[in-house]
């Protein structure tokens, strides 16, 4: 993969990308949303510049191609773009676009989020909707209602996750802090009896369970804080954030942790992502008990590093970045070594069969 679904650059520009499903058929070739994220981060110093870069590339080259990994998946793209001063939401259909400057909080969740409340749109977007019967006249134009593919948007559970993220964000609004965003990314909804086996597919921290309704899951999480007081970036470097510590990944004066090793297609013991994933899959045998074991360790670690880093008058150096990662890895390893002692619960044939297949494919014993 050339690009990424989320990222940040040295100027504090941060971009997140989500798939949206529309009534327009995606082209066979073109730039993917992930391509556009990387290209915008490489070429911009502000959020507004990033917005303009994506629009320019979109109009020149279009979007399209397969965005899936093991199965084909084609879609259009939505973006959240921010810097220390402002933020935008940009949503696209083919080479057309619509954007809005964000005034308080926003989220994108596999559903077109802009309706009539946009600041600008490309020429031809409304005309195409009228021509194809999505609406009768310009005054009736509603981006979500006109262009949403109803079945795929429903299947992606976009409306449910949008509702949940907006509710959580609105609870604190201008008082939102790093801890709030971490908690939101770990959210499993309001049901206190949630489990990855029988839980709904609309949770923010998403857990795979079967090949039909929940065939994918969260694979990494990033919290970016940019402002006049500095730039702070925290990532899990692992799959589900509910059982993974967030650690600082880089600052203007550093790169990623020295001991962090990237993963590839299959399991490798030196890869932090795969080592964490091996423990995650073992934890599925008794997930709630496993989560209870690691949560206090994670929270104590995160509270310490967030307080230390964000209250410091100096920026992080590479030694600190490396040491924080080593501690995070130790937490995960110590937790993983205790999982064999937890009693197993009945996972059901379908759930067990699904994960046995992936363990075999990935070389996890």
NULO-89184 format. One record per residue (C-alpha): x, z, y; residue number from 1. Coordinates in Angstrom, 1 decimal, padded with zeros to 4 digits. Each point is the difference from the previous one (the first is absolute). Layout:
N
NODE    east      up   north  lopa
NODE       X       Z       Y   NUM
...
***
This chain:
365
NODE    east      up   north  lopa
NODE   000.0   000.0   000.0     1
NODE   001.3  -000.9   003.4     2
NODE  -002.1   002.2   002.1     3
NODE  -001.8   003.4  -000.2     4
NODE  -003.4   001.5   000.5     5
NODE   001.3   002.6   002.5     6
NODE   003.2   000.5   001.9     7
NODE   001.7   001.0   003.3     8
NODE   002.9  -001.2   002.0     9
NODE   002.8   001.5   002.1    10
NODE  -002.2  -000.3   003.1    11
NODE  -002.7   002.2  -001.4    12
NODE  -002.5  -002.9  -000.7    13
NODE  -002.0   000.8  -003.1    14
NODE  -002.3  -002.3  -001.9    15
NODE  -002.4   000.5  -002.9    16
NODE  -001.8  -002.9  -001.9    17
NODE  -003.1  -000.1  -002.1    18
NODE  -001.8  -002.7  -001.9    19
NODE  -003.5  -001.0   001.3    20
NODE  -002.3  -002.3  -001.9    21
NODE  -001.9  -002.7   001.9    22
NODE  -002.4  -002.9  -000.5    23
NODE   002.8  -002.4   000.8    24
NODE   002.0  -001.1  -003.0    25
NODE   003.8   000.9   000.2    26
NODE   002.4  -002.9   000.1    27
NODE   002.3  -000.6  -002.9    28
NODE   003.1   000.3   002.1    29
NODE   000.9   001.8   003.2    30
NODE   001.5   003.2   001.3    31
NODE  -001.3   003.2  -001.7    32
NODE  -000.9   003.1   001.9    33
NODE   003.1   001.6  -001.3    34
NODE   002.2  -002.9   001.3    35
NODE  -001.6   000.5   003.4    36
NODE   000.7   003.7   000.1    37
NODE   003.7  -000.5  -000.6    38
NODE   000.3  -002.9   002.4    39
NODE  -001.8   001.9   002.8    40
NODE   002.2   003.1  -000.5    41
NODE   003.2  -002.2   000.1    42
NODE  -001.1  -001.8   003.2    43
NODE  -001.7   002.6   002.1    44
NODE   000.9   003.0   002.2    45
NODE  -003.5   001.1   000.9    46
NODE  -003.4   000.0  -001.8    47
NODE  -001.3  -002.7   002.4    48
NODE   002.9  -002.2  -000.9    49
NODE  -000.7   000.5  -003.7    50
NODE  -003.6  -000.9   000.5    51
NODE   001.0  -003.2   001.8    52
NODE   002.6  -000.9  -002.7    53
NODE  -002.5   000.3  -002.8    54
NODE  -002.6  -002.1   002.0    55
NODE   002.7  -002.7   000.7    56
NODE   001.1  -000.2  -003.6    57
NODE  -003.6   000.0  -001.2    58
NODE  -001.0  -002.9   002.2    59
NODE   003.2  -002.0  -000.9    60
NODE   000.3   000.6  -003.7    61
NODE  -003.3   001.4  -001.1    62
NODE  -000.5   002.7  -002.7    63
NODE  -000.5  -000.4  -003.7    64
NODE   001.6   000.0  -003.5    65
NODE  -000.2   002.5  -002.8    66
NODE   000.4   003.6   001.1    67
NODE  -000.4   001.6  -003.4    68
NODE   002.8   001.1  -002.3    69
NODE  -001.2  -000.2  -003.7    70
NODE  -003.2  -001.7   000.9    71
NODE  -001.0  -002.5   002.6    72
NODE  -001.5   001.4   003.2    73
NODE  -000.7  -001.9   003.2    74
NODE  -001.4   001.4   003.2    75
NODE   000.1   000.1   003.8    76
NODE   001.8   002.8   001.9    77
NODE  -000.6   002.9   002.3    78
NODE   002.8   001.8   002.0    79
NODE   000.4   003.3   001.8    80
NODE   002.9  -000.3   002.5    81
NODE   001.3   002.8   002.1    82
NODE   002.9   001.2   002.1    83
NODE   000.6   003.2   002.1    84
NODE  -002.3  -001.2   002.8    85
NODE  -002.9  -002.0  -001.5    86
NODE  -001.6  -001.3  -003.2    87
NODE  -002.0  -003.0  -001.1    88
NODE  -002.2  -001.2  -002.9    89
NODE   000.4  -003.7  -000.9    90
NODE  -002.3  -001.7  -002.6    91
NODE   000.4  -003.5  -001.2    92
NODE  -001.9  -002.8  -001.8    93
NODE   002.1  -003.1  -000.8    94
NODE   001.8  -000.8   003.3    95
NODE  -002.7   001.7   002.1    96
NODE   000.4   003.6   001.3    97
NODE  -001.7   002.8   001.8    98
NODE   001.5   003.1   001.5    99
NODE  -000.7   003.2   001.8   100
NODE   002.1   002.6   001.9   101
NODE  -000.6   003.4  -001.6   102
NODE  -001.1   002.7   002.3   103
NODE   000.0   003.0  -002.3   104
NODE   000.0  -000.2  -003.9   105
NODE  -000.5  -002.9  -002.4   106
NODE   000.5  -000.9  -003.6   107
NODE   000.0  -003.2  -002.2   108
NODE  -001.3   000.3  -003.5   109
NODE  -000.5  -003.4  -001.7   110
NODE  -003.0  -000.7   002.2   111
NODE  -000.3  -001.9   003.2   112
NODE   000.0   002.8   002.6   113
NODE  -000.7  -001.9   003.2   114
NODE  -003.6  -001.0   000.7   115
NODE  -001.0  -000.8   003.6   116
NODE   002.5   002.5   001.4   117
NODE   003.1  -002.3   000.3   118
NODE   002.1  -000.8   003.1   119
NODE   000.9  -003.5  -000.8   120
NODE  -000.4  -002.7  -002.7   121
NODE   001.4  -003.4  -000.7   122
NODE  -001.7  -003.3   000.9   123
NODE  -002.1  -001.4  -002.8   124
NODE  -000.7   003.3  -001.7   125
NODE  -003.6   000.3   001.4   126
NODE  -000.6  -003.7  -000.1   127
NODE   000.9  -000.1  -003.7   128
NODE  -002.5   002.9  -000.7   129
NODE  -002.8  -001.9   001.8   130
NODE   000.8  -003.3  -001.7   131
NODE  -000.1   001.6  -003.5   132
NODE  -003.1   002.0   000.7   133
NODE   001.6   003.5   000.1   134
NODE  -001.8   000.5   003.3   135
NODE  -002.3  -002.1   002.2   136
NODE   001.6   000.4   003.5   137
NODE   003.0   001.6   001.7   138
NODE  -002.0   003.0   001.1   139
NODE  -000.8   000.8  -003.6   140
NODE   003.7  -000.1  -001.1   141
NODE   001.1   003.1  -001.9   142
NODE   003.4  -000.5  -001.7   143
NODE  -000.7   002.3  -002.9   144
NODE  -003.5  -001.2  -000.7   145
NODE   000.9  -003.7   000.4   146
NODE   003.2  -000.2  -002.0   147
NODE  -000.1   002.8  -002.7   148
NODE  -000.2  -001.0  -003.7   149
NODE  -002.5   002.5  -001.1   150
NODE   000.8   000.3  -003.7   151
NODE   003.8   000.3   000.3   152
NODE  -000.3   002.4   002.9   153
NODE  -002.4   002.1  -002.0   154
NODE   002.3  -000.1  -003.1   155
NODE   003.0   001.1   002.1   156
NODE  -002.0   003.1   001.2   157
NODE   001.0  -000.8   003.6   158
NODE  -003.1   001.5   001.6   159
NODE   000.4   003.3  -001.8   160
NODE   003.6   000.4   000.8   161
NODE  -000.5  -001.1   003.6   162
NODE  -002.7   002.7   000.4   163
NODE   002.2   002.7  -001.5   164
NODE   003.1  -000.9   002.1   165
NODE  -002.0  -000.1   003.2   166
NODE  -001.6   003.4  -000.8   167
NODE   003.4   001.6  -000.7   168
NODE   001.7  -001.6   003.1   169
NODE  -002.9   001.0   002.3   170
NODE   000.2   003.7  -001.0   171
NODE   003.1   000.5   002.1   172
NODE   000.5  -003.2   002.0   173
NODE   002.6   000.7   002.8   174
NODE   001.1   003.2  -001.9   175
NODE   001.1  -002.1  -003.0   176
NODE   003.5   001.0  -001.3   177
NODE   002.3  -001.1  -002.8   178
NODE  -001.6   002.4  -002.4   179
NODE  -003.5  -001.4   000.6   180
NODE   001.1  -003.5  -000.9   181
NODE   001.8   001.2  -003.1   182
NODE  -003.2   001.8  -001.1   183
NODE  -002.1  -003.1   000.7   184
NODE   002.2  -002.1  -002.2   185
NODE  -000.4   002.6  -002.8   186
NODE  -003.8   000.1   000.3   187
NODE  -002.2  -000.3  -003.1   188
NODE  -003.3   000.4   001.7   189
NODE  -002.4   002.9   000.4   190
NODE  -000.6   000.6  -003.8   191
NODE   002.1   003.1  -000.9   192
NODE  -000.4  -001.0  -003.7   193
NODE   001.7  -003.4   000.5   194
NODE   002.4  -001.2  -002.8   195
NODE   001.8  -003.3  -000.3   196
NODE  -001.9  -000.6  -003.3   197
NODE  -003.6   000.1   001.3   198
NODE   000.5   000.0   003.8   199
NODE  -001.5  -002.8   002.2   200
NODE   002.1  -003.0   000.9   201
NODE  -000.4   000.6   003.8   202
NODE   002.6   002.7   000.5   203
NODE   002.8  -000.3   002.5   204
NODE   002.6   001.2  -002.4   205
NODE  -000.9  -002.6  -002.6   206
NODE   000.5   000.4  -003.8   207
NODE  -000.2  -002.8  -002.5   208
NODE  -002.2   000.5  -003.0   209
NODE  -001.1  -003.3  -001.6   210
NODE   000.3  -003.8   000.3   211
NODE  -003.4  -000.5   001.6   212
NODE  -000.9   002.5   002.7   213
NODE   003.3   001.8   000.7   214
NODE   002.9  -002.3  -001.1   215
NODE   002.3   000.9   002.9   216
NODE   001.2   003.2   001.7   217
NODE   002.0   001.3   002.9   218
NODE   003.6  -001.0  -000.5   219
NODE   001.7   001.6   003.1   220
NODE  -001.1   001.8   003.2   221
NODE   001.5   000.1   003.5   222
NODE  -000.7   002.1   003.0   223
NODE   001.5  -001.2   003.3   224
NODE   000.0   002.1   003.2   225
NODE   001.2  -001.7   003.1   226
NODE  -000.1   001.3   003.5   227
NODE   002.0   001.2   003.0   228
NODE   001.4   002.8  -002.1   229
NODE   001.6  -002.3  -002.6   230
NODE  -000.7  -002.1  -003.1   231
NODE  -000.7   001.7  -003.3   232
NODE  -000.6  -001.8  -003.3   233
NODE  -001.0   001.8  -003.2   234
NODE  -000.6  -001.8  -003.4   235
NODE  -000.7   001.0  -003.6   236
NODE   002.2  -002.7  -001.5   237
NODE  -002.3   000.5  -003.0   238
NODE  -003.6  -000.9  -001.1   239
NODE  -002.8   002.6   000.5   240
NODE   000.7   002.2   003.1   241
NODE  -002.2   002.8  -001.4   242
NODE   002.9   000.9  -002.3   243
NODE   003.0  -001.4   002.0   244
NODE   001.9   001.7   002.9   245
NODE   000.4  -001.9   003.2   246
NODE   003.6  -000.1   001.2   247
NODE   001.6  -001.5   003.2   248
NODE   001.2  -003.5  -000.8   249
NODE   001.8  -001.1   003.1   250
NODE   000.4   000.5   003.7   251
NODE   001.6  -002.1   002.8   252
NODE   003.4   001.1  -001.1   253
NODE  -000.3  -000.1  -003.8   254
NODE  -001.1  -002.1  -002.9   255
NODE  -001.9   001.0  -003.2   256
NODE   001.3   002.9  -002.1   257
NODE   003.3  -000.8  -001.6   258
NODE  -001.1   001.0  -003.5   259
NODE  -003.3  -001.8   000.1   260
NODE   000.1  -002.8  -002.5   261
NODE  -002.6  -002.8   000.0   262
NODE  -002.0  -000.8  -003.1   263
NODE  -000.7  -003.3  -001.6   264
NODE  -002.7  -001.3  -002.4   265
NODE   000.7   002.6  -002.8   266
NODE   001.0   003.6  -000.3   267
NODE   003.6   001.0   000.8   268
NODE   001.1   003.7   000.1   269
NODE   002.1  -000.5   003.2   270
NODE  -003.0  -001.3   001.9   271
NODE  -001.8   002.8   001.9   272
NODE  -003.3  -001.9   000.0   273
NODE   000.1  -000.5  -003.7   274
NODE   001.1   003.6  -000.8   275
NODE  -002.8   001.3   002.1   276
NODE  -002.4  -002.5  -001.6   277
NODE   001.0   001.2  -003.5   278
NODE  -000.9   003.6   001.0   279
NODE  -003.2  -001.3   001.6   280
NODE  -001.1  -001.6  -003.3   281
NODE   000.9   003.1  -001.9   282
NODE  -002.0   002.1   002.5   283
NODE  -003.1  -002.1  -000.8   284
NODE  -000.3   002.0  -003.3   285
NODE  -001.2   003.0   002.1   286
NODE   000.0  -001.2   003.5   287
NODE  -001.7   002.8   001.9   288
NODE   002.3   002.6  -001.6   289
NODE   003.0  -002.1   000.7   290
NODE  -001.0  -000.5   003.6   291
NODE  -000.5   003.8   000.5   292
NODE   003.6   000.5  -001.2   293
NODE   001.6  -002.3   002.5   294
NODE  -002.2   000.3   003.1   295
NODE   001.4   003.3   001.4   296
NODE   003.6  -001.3  -000.6   297
NODE  -000.7  -003.2   001.9   298
NODE  -001.9   001.6   002.9   299
NODE   002.7   002.7   000.6   300
NODE   002.7  -002.7   000.0   301
NODE  -001.9  -002.3   002.3   302
NODE  -000.9   002.8   002.5   303
NODE   003.7   000.9   000.3   304
NODE   001.3  -003.5   000.5   305
NODE  -002.8  -001.0   002.4   306
NODE   000.5   003.1   002.2   307
NODE   003.8  -000.3  -000.1   308
NODE   000.1  -003.8   000.7   309
NODE  -002.7  -000.3   002.7   310
NODE   001.0   003.1   001.9   311
NODE   003.7  -000.9   000.1   312
NODE   001.6  -001.3   003.2   313
NODE   002.3  -002.3  -001.9   314
NODE  -000.9  -003.0  -002.3   315
NODE   000.6   000.1  -003.8   316
NODE   003.4  -000.9  -001.3   317
NODE   000.7  -001.6  -003.3   318
NODE   001.2   003.2  -001.7   319
NODE  -003.3   001.6   000.8   320
NODE  -002.0  -003.0  -001.3   321
NODE   002.0   000.1  -003.2   322
NODE  -000.4   003.8  -000.5   323
NODE  -003.8  -000.1   000.6   324
NODE  -000.4  -002.7  -002.7   325
NODE   002.2   001.9  -002.5   326
NODE  -002.3   003.0   000.5   327
NODE  -003.1  -002.1  -000.5   328
NODE   001.3  -001.5  -003.1   329
NODE   000.9   003.4  -001.4   330
NODE  -003.6   001.2   000.6   331
NODE  -001.4  -003.0  -002.0   332
NODE   002.5   000.5  -002.8   333
NODE  -000.6   003.7  -000.4   334
NODE  -003.7  -000.6   000.0   335
NODE   000.3  -002.8  -002.5   336
NODE   002.0   002.2  -002.4   337
NODE  -003.0   002.4  -000.2   338
NODE  -002.7  -002.5  -000.8   339
NODE   000.6   000.0  -003.8   340
NODE  -001.2   003.7   000.0   341
NODE  -003.4  -000.8   001.4   342
NODE  -002.9  -000.5  -002.5   343
NODE  -001.4  -003.5  -000.2   344
NODE  -003.6  -000.8   000.9   345
NODE  -002.3  -002.6  -001.5   346
NODE   000.7  -003.2   002.0   347
NODE  -002.5  -002.3  -001.8   348
NODE   000.9  -003.1  -001.9   349
NODE  -000.2  -002.5   002.9   350
NODE   002.2   002.0   002.4   351
NODE   002.6   000.8  -002.7   352
NODE   000.1  -003.7  -001.2   353
NODE   000.5  -001.2   003.5   354
NODE   003.0   002.2   000.7   355
NODE   001.5  -000.4  -003.5   356
NODE   000.1  -003.8   000.7   357
NODE   001.8   000.5   003.3   358
NODE   002.5   002.5  -001.5   359
NODE   000.9  -002.5  -002.7   360
NODE   000.3  -002.9   002.5   361
NODE   002.2   002.1   002.3   362
NODE   002.2   001.5  -002.6   363
NODE  -001.2   003.6   000.6   364
NODE   000.0   002.2  -003.1   365
***
